[in-house]
């Protein structure tokens, strides 16, 4: 109960901050609606195509993590279904549960299904971290540093929680026979995935391709509203904003993502109006638009009995 209350409070705080950020840009939003005819629709079309391609690439990553024999089409449908499921729980928890259930229904036992989901998400987070660290635009050398500096307590807390979780698992490894068996099964599954060249290529290509496409979609949305910024800077804003918004326990970082990305764009010199337009367009293409398609995919998979 206490954990739920803290989660609710953090979600409300994130939404309040995001609402305040968007409210301060209300005048810019009104001007943005008026200026819609001047939008470069070709860039938005490119963003739409890029957003659509993230789903089969995410499916490719899951295939590498799980070794499932399910078709890429079915796995892509699963990724769409998770976009709908993630409306109901913070930070993709519902999507994780749906993916685990699907893998069990396909052919994996529970231990292997859980191990596959953990590997899929840990691998994606690791590749995302590599992109963030290797970004050509150093956070310390741009005004994005202001964005990161304002959130360093949250980053420190997240790191401490992760470290604490690893310490607890390490401490319990010999005390619980059941946990030890599960960890052994998970380690075996991970080694099998990473030791298979085909599956490793799927993991690397799927995760890297998904992240790169999201960055491209973000840049395309910015260029659609005549934002004259280098793609490396826009990629840095996307990576930093996404990383920071993931600390807020809201569904898909709702509110926090918008606030972080707008703040990042303003931090690199983009005017508030185009920054707001770009971020709202990006979130529409990558979060709002897939929801009805995800509902259809979820219903179809329910009828097929695979979730």
VENCOR-V275796 format. One record per pair of residues at least 12 apart in sequence whose C-alpha atoms are under 7 Angstrom apart, sorted by sequence separation. I is the first residue (numbers start at 1). J is the second residue. D is the distance in Angstrom with one decimal. If there is no record, write none. Layout:
I_J_D / I_J_D
This chain:
60_72_6.9 / 219_231_6.3 / 245_257_4.8 / 59_72_6.4 / 82_95_4.5 / 100_113_5.5 / 262_275_5.6 / 100_114_6.0 / 262_276_6.0 / 219_234_5.9 / 242_257_6.2 / 245_260_6.5 / 56_72_7.0 / 59_75_5.1 / 82_98_6.8 / 241_257_6.5 / 59_76_5.1 / 100_117_6.4 / 262_279_6.4 / 261_279_6.6 / 241_260_4.9 / 56_76_5.0 / 59_79_6.6 / 215_235_5.4 / 218_238_6.9 / 241_261_4.9 / 55_76_5.6 / 96_117_6.7 / 258_279_6.3 / 215_238_6.2 / 238_261_6.6 / 241_264_6.7 / 55_79_6.0 / 237_261_6.5 / 55_80_6.9 / 237_264_5.4 / 237_265_6.5 / 227_270_7.0 / 227_274_6.6 / 225_274_6.0 / 66_116_4.7 / 65_116_5.2 / 225_278_6.5 / 65_119_6.0 / 65_120_5.3 / 222_278_4.7 / 221_278_5.1 / 62_120_5.8 / 61_120_6.7 / 221_281_6.1 / 221_282_5.8 / 218_282_5.6 / 217_282_6.8 / 111_182_6.3 / 115_186_4.9 / 119_190_6.9 / 112_185_6.9 / 111_185_6.6 / 112_186_6.4 / 115_189_6.7 / 111_186_6.8 / 112_189_6.5 / 127_207_6.7 / 127_208_6.5 / 124_207_5.4 / 128_211_6.9 / 137_232_6.4 / 136_232_6.3 / 137_233_6.0 / 137_236_6.2 / 135_236_6.2 / 132_239_5.9 / 147_264_6.4 / 144_264_5.8 / 144_267_5.7 / 143_267_5.1 / 144_268_6.6 / 143_268_5.7 / 142_268_7.0 / 65_193_6.2 / 64_193_6.8 / 64_199_4.2 / 64_200_6.4 / 64_202_5.0 / 65_203_6.6 / 64_203_5.2 / 61_202_5.5 / 60_202_5.8 / 61_203_4.6 / 61_206_4.6 / 60_206_5.3 / 61_207_5.9 / 58_206_5.7 / 57_206_4.7 / 58_207_6.6 / 57_209_6.6 / 58_210_6.3 / 57_210_5.8 / 91_246_6.9 / 54_210_5.0 / 91_249_6.0 / 54_213_6.5 / 90_249_5.0 / 91_250_6.2 / 92_251_6.8 / 90_250_4.5 / 91_251_5.4 / 92_252_6.5 / 90_251_4.1 / 91_252_5.3 / 89_251_5.6 / 90_252_6.5 / 91_253_6.7 / 50_213_5.7 / 51_214_6.7 / 88_251_6.8 / 87_251_5.6 / 86_251_6.1 / 51_217_6.5 / 86_252_6.9 / 50_217_5.9 / 47_217_4.3 / 47_220_5.6 / 46_220_6.7 / 47_221_6.5 / 44_220_6.3 / 43_220_5.2 / 44_221_5.8 / 43_221_6.5 / 43_223_6.7 / 44_224_6.1 / 43_224_5.1 / 41_224_6.6 / 40_224_4.6 / 39_224_5.7 / 40_225_6.6 / 39_225_5.6 / 106_306_7.0 / 105_306_5.6 / 105_307_6.9 / 102_306_5.6 / 102_307_4.9 / 101_307_5.8 / 83_290_6.7 / 84_291_5.0 / 83_291_6.0 / 98_307_6.6 / 80_290_6.9 / 84_294_4.8 / 83_294_5.7 / 84_295_5.6 / 82_294_6.8 / 80_293_6.7 / 81_294_4.2 / 80_294_4.4 / 81_295_6.2 / 81_297_5.2 / 80_297_6.3 / 81_298_4.6 / 77_297_5.8 / 14_248_6.1 / 51_285_6.6 / 51_286_5.8 / 19_255_7.0 / 11_248_6.4 / 18_255_4.8 / 48_285_6.0 / 10_248_6.7 / 11_249_5.5 / 18_256_5.5 / 21_259_6.0 / 10_249_6.5 / 11_250_5.3 / 15_255_5.3 / 18_258_6.9 / 14_255_6.7 / 15_256_6.5 / 18_259_5.0 / 32_273_6.6 / 7_249_6.5 / 14_256_5.6 / 28_272_6.9 / 29_273_6.7 / 28_273_4.8 / 32_277_6.5
